[in-house]
Amino acid sequence: MRGAACFCGGLDGEGTLELRATDREEARENVPEIGLGLLLRSANQAFGDAINANLAAFGVTRGQFNHLRRLWERDGMSSSELSALVGVKKATSTSILDSLESKKLIRRVRNDPDRRKVNVFLTEAGRALEQDLTECAKQANRQAARHFSEAEMLALYSLLRRLVKSLRESGPEPSAAAEAERSGHVA
């Protein structure tokens, strides 16, 4: 990779980023063939650090927040549904639910019709955190976007959605979380 490139295209009417011909040539010369996954992982880790720092004031982690957020959207779902929507393995979810239950933010109730299932419900304390914890997430998003213009953020969202679509179309069978996101259950 020679030097940093500046791509000066814009979004078309469908939210797709269009690059000028000179930008496309420079992209071909400057975009490495490998490393995208590492860069995305670094961005995810940095974002996780930012949101965890914001949530720490409330004694909640990012994983716990993700579980609570799904319950604010649909309280009382089964623990299996919840782990699928959050996109983590059941064992990981169980550990997070244990910690949320010990903090008295959720309660688990055996499902009457199907005793094998456990439903997860918010407590009053869990419901009461929605506004504060949502603001923590918004603050992390503002922190992440502070060096970008609005147009750049729109382009970034557009590009990342296309990246996800591209990988899902060519990759293995989608996860339950991917299916939930595709159906509109994931924000």
C-alpha positions as CSV (number, residue, x, y, z in Angstrom):
1,M,0.0,0.0,0.0
2,R,1.6,3.3,-1.1
3,G,-0.1,6.1,0.8
4,A,-3.4,7.0,2.3
5,A,-6.1,7.5,-0.3
6,C,-8.8,10.2,-0.3
7,F,-12.0,9.0,-2.0
8,C,-14.2,11.9,-3.0
9,G,-17.2,10.2,-4.5
10,G,-20.7,10.6,-3.1
11,L,-23.8,8.6,-2.4
12,D,-26.2,7.9,-5.3
13,G,-30.0,7.9,-4.8
14,E,-30.0,4.4,-3.4
15,G,-27.3,5.1,-0.7
16,T,-24.5,3.4,-2.8
17,L,-21.2,5.1,-2.7
18,E,-20.0,6.1,-6.2
19,L,-16.3,6.8,-6.7
20,R,-14.8,8.9,-9.5
21,A,-12.7,7.0,-12.0
22,T,-9.5,8.4,-10.5
23,D,-10.6,7.2,-7.0
24,R,-11.3,3.7,-8.4
25,E,-7.7,3.6,-9.8
26,E,-6.2,4.8,-6.6
27,A,-8.3,2.3,-4.6
28,R,-7.0,-0.6,-6.7
29,E,-3.4,0.6,-6.0
30,N,-3.9,1.2,-2.3
31,V,-6.4,-1.3,-0.9
32,P,-4.6,-4.4,0.5
33,E,-5.7,-7.8,-0.5
34,I,-5.9,-9.0,3.1
35,G,-6.6,-7.4,6.4
36,L,-10.2,-6.3,6.2
37,G,-11.3,-8.7,8.9
38,L,-8.5,-7.6,11.2
39,L,-9.5,-3.9,10.7
40,L,-13.1,-4.7,11.4
41,R,-12.1,-6.7,14.5
42,S,-10.0,-3.7,15.7
43,A,-12.9,-1.3,15.1
44,N,-15.3,-3.7,17.0
45,Q,-12.8,-4.0,19.9
46,A,-12.3,-0.2,20.1
47,F,-16.1,0.3,20.0
48,G,-16.5,-2.3,22.7
49,D,-14.0,-0.5,24.9
50,A,-15.9,2.8,24.4
51,I,-19.3,1.4,25.2
52,N,-18.0,-0.7,28.1
53,A,-16.4,2.5,29.6
54,N,-19.8,4.2,29.3
55,L,-21.7,1.3,30.7
56,A,-19.3,0.8,33.7
57,A,-20.9,3.7,35.6
58,F,-24.1,1.5,35.8
59,G,-22.2,-1.8,36.6
60,V,-23.2,-3.3,33.2
61,T,-21.1,-4.8,30.4
62,R,-21.7,-4.7,26.7
63,G,-22.8,-8.3,26.7
64,Q,-25.3,-7.6,29.5
65,F,-26.5,-4.5,27.7
66,N,-27.1,-6.5,24.5
67,H,-29.3,-8.9,26.4
68,L,-31.2,-6.2,28.2
69,R,-31.7,-4.3,24.9
70,R,-33.4,-7.3,23.4
71,L,-35.6,-7.8,26.4
72,W,-36.6,-4.1,26.3
73,E,-37.8,-4.8,22.7
74,R,-39.6,-8.1,23.6
75,D,-39.8,-9.0,27.3
76,G,-40.4,-12.7,28.2
77,M,-38.8,-14.5,25.3
78,S,-37.1,-17.8,25.9
79,S,-33.5,-17.9,26.8
80,S,-32.8,-19.7,23.5
81,E,-34.5,-17.0,21.5
82,L,-32.6,-14.4,23.4
83,S,-29.2,-15.9,22.8
84,A,-30.0,-16.3,19.1
85,L,-31.1,-12.6,18.8
86,V,-28.0,-11.4,20.7
87,G,-25.8,-13.6,18.5
88,V,-24.0,-15.6,21.2
89,K,-23.8,-19.2,22.1
90,K,-26.3,-20.5,24.7
91,A,-23.5,-21.2,27.2
92,T,-22.3,-17.6,26.9
93,S,-25.8,-16.3,27.2
94,T,-26.5,-18.4,30.3
95,S,-23.5,-16.9,32.0
96,I,-24.6,-13.4,31.2
97,L,-28.2,-14.2,32.3
98,D,-26.7,-15.5,35.6
99,S,-25.0,-12.2,36.2
100,L,-28.1,-10.2,35.3
101,E,-30.2,-12.3,37.6
102,S,-27.7,-11.8,40.5
103,K,-27.9,-8.1,39.9
104,K,-31.7,-8.5,40.0
105,L,-32.2,-7.0,36.6
106,I,-33.9,-10.1,35.1
107,R,-35.8,-13.1,36.4
108,R,-36.1,-16.5,34.7
109,V,-39.3,-18.5,34.8
110,R,-39.8,-22.1,33.6
111,N,-42.2,-22.1,30.7
112,D,-45.5,-23.7,31.7
113,P,-46.5,-25.3,28.4
114,D,-42.9,-26.6,27.7
115,R,-41.0,-27.2,30.9
116,R,-37.8,-27.5,28.9
117,K,-37.9,-23.8,28.1
118,V,-37.0,-20.9,30.4
119,N,-38.4,-17.5,29.7
120,V,-36.5,-14.3,30.7
121,F,-38.3,-11.3,32.1
122,L,-37.1,-7.9,33.1
123,T,-37.5,-6.7,36.7
124,E,-38.5,-3.2,37.5
125,A,-34.8,-2.4,38.0
126,G,-33.9,-3.9,34.6
127,R,-36.7,-1.8,32.9
128,A,-35.5,1.3,34.8
129,L,-32.1,1.2,33.2
130,E,-33.3,1.4,29.6
131,Q,-33.0,5.2,29.1
132,D,-29.6,5.5,30.8
133,L,-28.0,2.5,29.1
134,T,-29.4,3.4,25.7
135,E,-27.8,6.8,26.2
136,C,-24.5,5.1,26.9
137,A,-24.8,3.3,23.5
138,K,-25.6,6.5,21.8
139,Q,-22.6,8.2,23.4
140,A,-20.3,5.4,22.1
141,N,-21.8,5.9,18.6
142,R,-21.1,9.7,18.9
143,Q,-17.6,9.0,20.0
144,A,-17.0,6.7,17.1
145,A,-18.4,9.2,14.6
146,R,-16.7,12.3,15.9
147,H,-14.1,12.5,13.2
148,F,-16.6,11.8,10.4
149,S,-18.9,14.1,8.5
150,E,-22.6,13.1,8.3
151,A,-22.0,12.2,4.6
152,E,-19.1,10.0,5.6
153,M,-21.2,8.2,8.3
154,L,-23.9,7.6,5.8
155,A,-21.4,6.2,3.3
156,L,-19.8,4.0,6.1
157,Y,-23.2,2.6,7.0
158,S,-24.0,1.9,3.4
159,L,-20.6,0.2,2.8
160,L,-20.8,-1.9,5.9
161,R,-24.4,-3.1,5.0
162,R,-23.2,-4.0,1.6
163,L,-20.2,-5.8,3.1
164,V,-22.5,-7.8,5.4
165,K,-24.8,-8.6,2.5
166,S,-21.9,-9.7,0.3
167,L,-20.5,-12.0,2.9
168,R,-23.9,-13.5,3.8
169,E,-24.7,-14.2,0.1
170,S,-21.4,-16.0,-0.5
171,G,-20.8,-17.5,2.9
172,P,-22.1,-20.4,5.0
173,E,-25.7,-20.7,6.2
174,P,-26.5,-17.5,8.2
175,S,-26.7,-17.6,12.0
176,A,-29.9,-17.1,13.9
177,A,-28.7,-13.6,14.8
178,A,-28.2,-12.9,11.1
179,E,-31.7,-14.1,10.3
180,A,-33.1,-12.0,13.1
181,E,-31.3,-8.9,11.8
182,R,-32.5,-9.6,8.2
183,S,-36.1,-9.9,9.4
184,G,-35.9,-6.5,11.2
185,H,-35.5,-7.7,14.8
186,V,-32.0,-6.3,15.2
187,A,-31.4,-2.5,15.4
